[in-house]
């Protein structure tokens, strides 16, 4: 298992990505838009390759500061197997392919309700 990224909800993904690049020497990594066109995600990475996923809220400021953070992502060998075996405290989203992101993912909650994304690259 490996740490991949932290996802932050941001009002303007381009502006926030520019800030991380210009102020903290991150590099643009990649981006994708969900298949239904409702979500745009921009990634920036540090020198070690750890990424921040900046999930664009299209200018909508979360009503609760706790909604600024979205999830952490962990790379796994097999999403379905990990999903079936992990002792989770809630299912946010069952395993499914995310072709736009090139991955199979599932989302579960940890004991305190933090969302954890399990990620397996699609081949």
Residue frames as a rotation matrix with the C-alpha (Angstrom) as fourth column:
UNK 1
0.592 0.806 0.000 0.00
0.806 -0.592 0.000 0.00
0.000 0.000 -1.000 0.00
UNK 2
-0.593 -0.802 0.063 1.28
0.804 -0.595 0.000 3.49
0.037 0.051 0.998 -0.77
UNK 3
0.059 0.542 -0.839 0.19
0.439 -0.768 -0.465 7.04
-0.896 -0.341 -0.283 -0.06
UNK 4
-0.164 -0.045 0.985 -0.88
0.985 -0.065 0.161 8.77
0.056 0.997 0.055 -3.30
UNK 5
-0.659 -0.030 0.751 -2.59
0.218 -0.964 0.152 12.08
0.720 0.264 0.642 -2.57
UNK 6
-0.564 0.594 -0.573 -4.76
0.546 -0.253 -0.799 14.30
-0.620 -0.763 -0.182 -0.41
UNK 7
-0.367 0.528 0.766 -7.84
0.766 -0.295 0.571 15.81
0.527 0.796 -0.296 -2.05
UNK 8
-0.715 0.150 -0.683 -8.79
0.365 -0.753 -0.548 19.39
-0.596 -0.641 0.484 -1.19
UNK 9
0.265 0.824 0.501 -12.03
0.963 -0.199 -0.182 21.04
-0.050 0.531 -0.846 -2.30
UNK 10
-0.631 -0.555 -0.542 -11.11
0.480 -0.828 0.289 24.43
-0.609 -0.078 0.789 -3.80
UNK 11
0.326 0.839 -0.436 -13.15
0.166 -0.505 -0.847 27.24
-0.931 0.204 -0.304 -5.33
UNK 12
0.833 -0.150 -0.532 -10.77
-0.549 -0.334 -0.766 27.67
-0.063 0.930 -0.361 -8.30
UNK 13
0.802 -0.502 0.324 -8.47
0.395 0.852 0.343 24.74
-0.448 -0.147 0.882 -9.10
UNK 14
0.479 -0.651 0.589 -6.30
0.650 -0.188 -0.736 26.71
0.590 0.736 0.333 -11.53
UNK 15
0.504 -0.255 0.825 -5.71
-0.452 -0.892 0.000 29.54
0.736 -0.373 -0.565 -9.07
UNK 16
0.800 -0.174 0.575 -4.89
-0.507 0.317 0.801 27.14
-0.321 -0.932 0.166 -6.25
UNK 17
0.747 -0.563 0.354 -2.62
0.641 0.751 -0.160 25.00
-0.176 0.346 0.922 -8.46
UNK 18
0.460 -0.574 0.677 -0.77
0.263 -0.641 -0.721 28.15
0.848 0.510 -0.144 -9.57
UNK 19
0.650 -0.186 0.736 -0.24
-0.690 -0.549 0.471 29.09
0.317 -0.815 -0.486 -5.92
UNK 20
0.815 -0.352 0.459 1.28
-0.041 0.756 0.653 25.69
-0.577 -0.551 0.602 -5.03
UNK 21
0.598 -0.603 0.528 3.51
0.787 0.319 -0.528 25.82
0.150 0.731 0.665 -8.13
UNK 22
0.376 -0.429 0.821 4.64
0.153 -0.845 -0.512 29.43
0.914 0.318 -0.252 -7.75
UNK 23
0.490 -0.101 0.866 4.90
-0.745 -0.565 0.355 29.63
0.453 -0.819 -0.352 -3.97
UNK 24
0.499 -0.209 0.841 5.90
-0.641 0.565 0.520 26.10
-0.584 -0.798 0.148 -2.89
UNK 25
-0.382 -0.770 -0.511 7.69
-0.901 0.187 0.392 24.72
-0.206 0.610 -0.765 -5.97
UNK 26
0.030 0.464 0.885 5.16
0.039 0.884 -0.465 21.98
-0.999 0.048 0.008 -6.68
UNK 27
-0.913 -0.254 -0.320 4.84
-0.310 -0.078 0.948 20.89
-0.265 0.964 -0.008 -10.32
UNK 28
0.135 0.950 -0.283 1.70
-0.964 0.061 -0.258 20.43
-0.228 0.307 0.924 -12.40
UNK 29
-0.603 -0.323 0.729 1.08
-0.303 0.939 0.164 16.71
-0.738 -0.122 -0.664 -12.60
UNK 30
-0.896 0.415 0.160 -2.14
0.334 0.388 0.859 16.01
0.294 0.823 -0.486 -14.54
UNK 31
-0.656 0.755 0.023 -5.87
-0.569 -0.473 -0.672 16.67
-0.496 -0.454 0.740 -14.53
UNK 32
-0.875 0.477 0.086 -9.15
0.415 0.645 0.642 15.07
0.251 0.597 -0.762 -15.47
UNK 33
-0.548 0.823 0.149 -12.82
-0.836 -0.543 -0.074 15.93
0.020 -0.165 0.986 -15.74
UNK 34
-0.515 0.417 0.749 -15.40
-0.136 0.823 -0.552 13.38
-0.846 -0.386 -0.367 -14.64
UNK 35
-0.854 0.159 0.496 -17.26
0.509 0.460 0.728 11.60
-0.112 0.874 -0.473 -17.43
UNK 36
0.160 0.986 0.048 -20.47
0.985 -0.156 -0.073 13.45
-0.065 0.059 -0.996 -16.60
UNK 37
-0.157 -0.345 0.926 -18.59
0.581 -0.790 -0.196 16.76
0.799 0.507 0.324 -16.83
UNK 38
0.780 0.588 0.215 -19.54
0.176 -0.536 0.826 17.88
0.601 -0.606 -0.521 -13.33
UNK 39
0.874 -0.472 -0.112 -16.14
0.066 -0.114 0.991 17.60
-0.481 -0.874 -0.068 -11.67
UNK 40
0.665 -0.743 0.069 -12.72
-0.068 -0.153 -0.986 18.91
0.743 0.651 -0.153 -12.64
UNK 41
0.903 -0.423 -0.071 -9.62
0.187 0.240 0.953 17.82
-0.386 -0.874 0.296 -10.75
UNK 42
0.628 -0.775 0.071 -6.14
-0.353 -0.365 -0.861 19.32
0.693 0.516 -0.503 -11.09
UNK 43
0.867 -0.392 -0.308 -3.10
0.495 0.612 0.616 17.60
-0.053 -0.687 0.725 -9.57
UNK 44
0.517 -0.812 0.272 0.16
-0.622 -0.574 -0.532 19.14
0.588 0.106 -0.802 -8.39
UNK 45
0.810 -0.280 -0.515 3.08
0.437 0.875 0.211 17.12
0.392 -0.396 0.831 -7.00
UNK 46
0.776 -0.627 0.074 5.98
-0.482 -0.514 0.709 17.72
-0.407 -0.586 -0.701 -4.64
UNK 47
0.013 -0.895 -0.446 9.58
-0.996 0.027 -0.082 16.65
0.085 0.445 -0.891 -5.32
UNK 48
-0.724 -0.266 0.636 8.83
-0.443 0.886 -0.134 13.14
-0.529 -0.379 -0.760 -4.01
UNK 49
-0.873 0.417 -0.253 5.82
-0.082 0.385 0.919 12.69
0.480 0.823 -0.302 -6.32
UNK 50
-0.561 0.732 -0.387 3.18
0.750 0.252 -0.611 12.98
-0.350 -0.633 -0.690 -3.59
UNK 51
-0.690 0.343 0.638 0.21
0.396 -0.559 0.729 14.81
0.606 0.755 0.250 -5.06
UNK 52
-0.656 0.683 -0.321 -2.47
-0.024 -0.444 -0.896 17.23
-0.754 -0.580 0.308 -3.99
UNK 53
-0.553 0.621 0.555 -5.74
0.797 0.202 0.569 16.68
0.241 0.758 -0.606 -5.84
UNK 54
-0.870 0.281 -0.404 -7.49
-0.102 -0.906 -0.410 20.01
-0.482 -0.315 0.818 -6.17
UNK 55
-0.505 0.784 0.360 -11.18
0.861 0.484 0.152 19.31
-0.055 0.387 -0.920 -6.70
UNK 56
-0.970 0.072 0.233 -12.81
-0.005 -0.961 0.276 22.38
0.243 0.266 0.933 -8.24
UNK 57
-0.491 0.834 -0.251 -16.08
0.685 0.191 -0.703 23.39
-0.539 -0.517 -0.666 -6.56
UNK 58
-0.293 0.343 0.892 -16.82
0.827 -0.378 0.417 25.86
0.480 0.860 -0.173 -9.37
UNK 59
-0.555 -0.066 0.829 -16.65
-0.079 -0.988 -0.131 28.85
0.828 -0.138 0.544 -7.06
UNK 60
0.566 0.824 0.012 -18.84
-0.146 0.086 0.985 27.35
0.811 -0.559 0.170 -4.34
UNK 61
-0.501 -0.696 0.514 -17.35
-0.620 -0.125 -0.775 27.90
0.604 -0.707 -0.369 -0.89
UNK 62
-0.358 0.374 -0.856 -18.16
0.498 0.851 0.163 25.00
0.790 -0.368 -0.491 1.48
UNK 63
0.463 0.647 0.606 -20.55
-0.221 -0.578 0.786 26.09
0.858 -0.498 -0.124 4.24
UNK 64
0.975 -0.169 0.144 -18.57
-0.086 0.309 0.947 24.11
-0.204 -0.936 0.286 6.82
UNK 65
0.321 -0.929 -0.182 -14.76
-0.946 -0.324 -0.011 24.51
-0.049 0.176 -0.983 7.04
UNK 66
-0.112 -0.324 0.939 -14.57
-0.392 0.883 0.258 20.74
-0.913 -0.339 -0.226 7.56
UNK 67
0.719 0.462 0.519 -15.70
0.284 0.486 -0.826 20.31
-0.634 0.742 0.219 3.94
UNK 68
0.573 -0.594 -0.565 -12.50
-0.787 -0.590 -0.178 21.91
-0.228 0.547 -0.805 2.58
UNK 69
-0.649 -0.723 0.236 -10.78
-0.662 0.690 0.293 18.53
-0.374 0.034 -0.927 2.98
UNK 70
0.262 0.773 -0.579 -12.22
-0.933 0.355 0.052 15.72
0.246 0.526 0.814 0.89
UNK 71
0.990 0.078 0.119 -10.18
-0.105 0.964 0.244 12.50
-0.095 -0.254 0.962 1.21
UNK 72
-0.072 -0.997 0.004 -6.80
-0.787 0.059 0.614 10.78
-0.613 0.041 -0.789 1.25
UNK 73
0.785 0.295 -0.545 -5.91
-0.596 0.598 -0.536 8.27
0.168 0.745 0.645 -1.46
UNK 74
0.005 -0.751 0.660 -3.96
-0.624 0.514 0.589 5.06
-0.782 -0.415 -0.466 -0.99
UNK 75
-0.007 -0.103 -0.995 -2.64
-0.934 0.355 -0.031 2.90
0.356 0.929 -0.099 -3.80
UNK 76
0.102 0.094 0.990 -3.51
-0.584 0.812 -0.017 -0.79
-0.805 -0.577 0.137 -3.46
UNK 77
-0.878 -0.476 0.053 -2.82
-0.271 0.585 0.765 -3.89
-0.395 0.657 -0.642 -5.57
UNK 78
-0.715 0.699 -0.027 -6.48
0.455 0.495 0.740 -4.91
0.531 0.517 -0.672 -5.77
UNK 79
-0.715 0.477 0.511 -9.32
-0.595 -0.799 -0.086 -2.52
0.367 -0.366 0.855 -4.90
UNK 80
0.260 0.914 -0.312 -11.98
-0.557 0.405 0.725 -5.21
0.789 -0.015 0.614 -4.69
UNK 81
0.123 -0.302 -0.945 -9.92
0.547 0.816 -0.189 -7.44
0.828 -0.493 0.265 -2.42
UNK 82
-0.873 -0.488 -0.019 -8.87
0.306 -0.516 -0.800 -4.59
0.380 -0.704 0.599 -0.14
UNK 83
-0.465 0.790 0.400 -12.44
-0.712 -0.602 0.361 -3.28
0.526 -0.116 0.842 0.01
UNK 84
0.425 0.667 -0.613 -13.70
-0.225 0.733 0.642 -6.73
0.877 -0.135 0.461 1.03
UNK 85
0.109 -0.502 -0.858 -11.01
0.710 0.643 -0.286 -7.26
0.695 -0.578 0.427 3.68
UNK 86
-0.752 -0.504 0.425 -10.53
0.123 -0.741 -0.661 -3.84
0.648 -0.445 0.619 5.28
UNK 87
-0.230 0.638 -0.735 -12.33
0.972 0.107 -0.211 -3.15
-0.056 -0.763 -0.644 8.57
UNK 88
-0.802 -0.030 0.596 -14.08
0.224 -0.941 0.255 0.05
0.553 0.338 0.762 7.53
UNK 89
-0.712 0.517 -0.476 -16.63
0.465 -0.161 -0.870 2.15
-0.526 -0.841 -0.126 9.37
UNK 90
0.301 0.852 -0.428 -18.77
-0.055 -0.432 -0.900 3.13
-0.952 0.295 -0.083 6.42
UNK 91
-0.328 -0.305 0.894 -18.96
0.862 0.291 0.415 2.72
-0.387 0.907 0.168 2.66
UNK 92
-0.215 0.196 -0.957 -18.92
-0.201 -0.967 -0.153 5.99
-0.956 0.159 0.248 0.78
UNK 93
0.411 0.299 -0.861 -18.64
-0.900 -0.018 -0.436 4.44
-0.146 0.954 0.262 -2.70
UNK 94
0.631 -0.121 0.767 -18.31
0.000 0.988 0.156 0.78
-0.776 -0.098 0.623 -3.68
UNK 95
-0.419 -0.897 0.143 -15.58
0.134 0.095 0.987 -0.34
-0.898 0.432 0.080 -6.10
UNK 96
0.734 0.606 0.306 -15.96
0.409 -0.035 -0.912 0.88
-0.542 0.795 -0.274 -9.65
UNK 97
-0.174 -0.789 0.589 -13.93
0.976 -0.060 0.208 1.87
-0.129 0.611 0.781 -12.68
UNK 98
0.576 0.201 -0.792 -13.16
0.155 -0.979 -0.135 5.55
-0.803 -0.045 -0.595 -13.20
UNK 99
0.443 -0.421 0.792 -11.96
0.887 0.334 -0.319 5.60
-0.130 0.844 0.521 -16.85
UNK 100
0.818 -0.118 0.562 -11.36
0.114 -0.926 -0.360 9.38
0.563 0.359 -0.744 -16.90
UNK 101
0.629 -0.599 0.495 -8.92
-0.762 -0.352 0.543 8.95
-0.151 -0.719 -0.678 -13.99
UNK 102
0.109 -0.591 -0.799 -7.48
-0.604 0.599 -0.526 5.69
0.789 0.540 -0.291 -15.32
UNK 103
-0.858 -0.437 0.272 -8.24
-0.453 0.392 -0.800 3.88
0.243 -0.810 -0.534 -12.08
UNK 104
0.063 0.819 -0.570 -10.55
0.318 0.525 0.790 1.53
0.946 -0.230 -0.227 -10.23
UNK 105
-0.760 -0.328 0.561 -11.53
-0.316 -0.568 -0.760 3.09
0.568 -0.755 0.328 -6.92
UNK 106
0.187 0.808 -0.558 -13.57
0.658 0.318 0.682 2.61
0.729 -0.495 -0.472 -3.78
UNK 107
-0.415 -0.257 0.873 -14.17
-0.374 -0.826 -0.421 4.98
0.829 -0.501 0.247 -0.87
UNK 108
0.213 0.424 -0.880 -14.53
0.690 0.573 0.443 3.95
0.692 -0.701 -0.171 2.78
UNK 109
0.567 0.001 0.824 -14.48
-0.459 -0.830 0.316 5.73
0.684 -0.557 -0.471 6.13
UNK 110
-0.538 -0.748 -0.388 -11.94
0.087 0.408 -0.909 5.31
0.839 -0.523 -0.154 8.91
UNK 111
-0.349 0.438 -0.828 -13.05
0.905 0.389 -0.175 5.08
0.245 -0.810 -0.532 12.59
UNK 112
-0.524 0.116 -0.844 -13.37
0.425 -0.823 -0.377 8.88
-0.738 -0.556 0.382 12.83
UNK 113
0.515 0.854 0.073 -15.27
0.440 -0.190 -0.878 9.29
-0.736 0.484 -0.474 9.56
UNK 114
-0.100 -0.606 -0.789 -12.34
-0.605 -0.593 0.532 10.46
-0.790 0.530 -0.307 7.38
UNK 115
0.891 0.451 -0.047 -12.81
-0.284 0.474 -0.834 9.33
-0.353 0.757 0.550 3.79
UNK 116
-0.230 -0.950 0.212 -10.13
-0.396 0.290 0.871 7.03
-0.889 0.116 -0.443 2.38
UNK 117
0.667 0.363 -0.651 -9.96
-0.730 0.143 -0.668 6.34
-0.149 0.921 0.361 -1.36
UNK 118
0.091 -0.598 0.797 -8.53
0.036 0.801 0.597 2.99
-0.995 -0.025 0.094 -2.43
UNK 119
0.551 0.030 -0.834 -6.92
-0.739 -0.447 -0.504 3.26
-0.388 0.894 -0.224 -5.88
UNK 120
-0.004 -0.524 0.852 -5.81
0.321 0.806 0.497 0.61
-0.947 0.275 0.165 -8.38
UNK 121
-0.480 -0.210 -0.852 -4.61
-0.638 -0.583 0.503 1.67
-0.602 0.785 0.146 -11.84
UNK 122
0.713 0.669 0.211 -6.68
-0.253 0.526 -0.812 0.40
-0.654 0.526 0.544 -14.76
UNK 123
-0.358 -0.885 0.298 -4.68
0.007 0.317 0.948 -1.61
-0.934 0.342 -0.107 -17.24
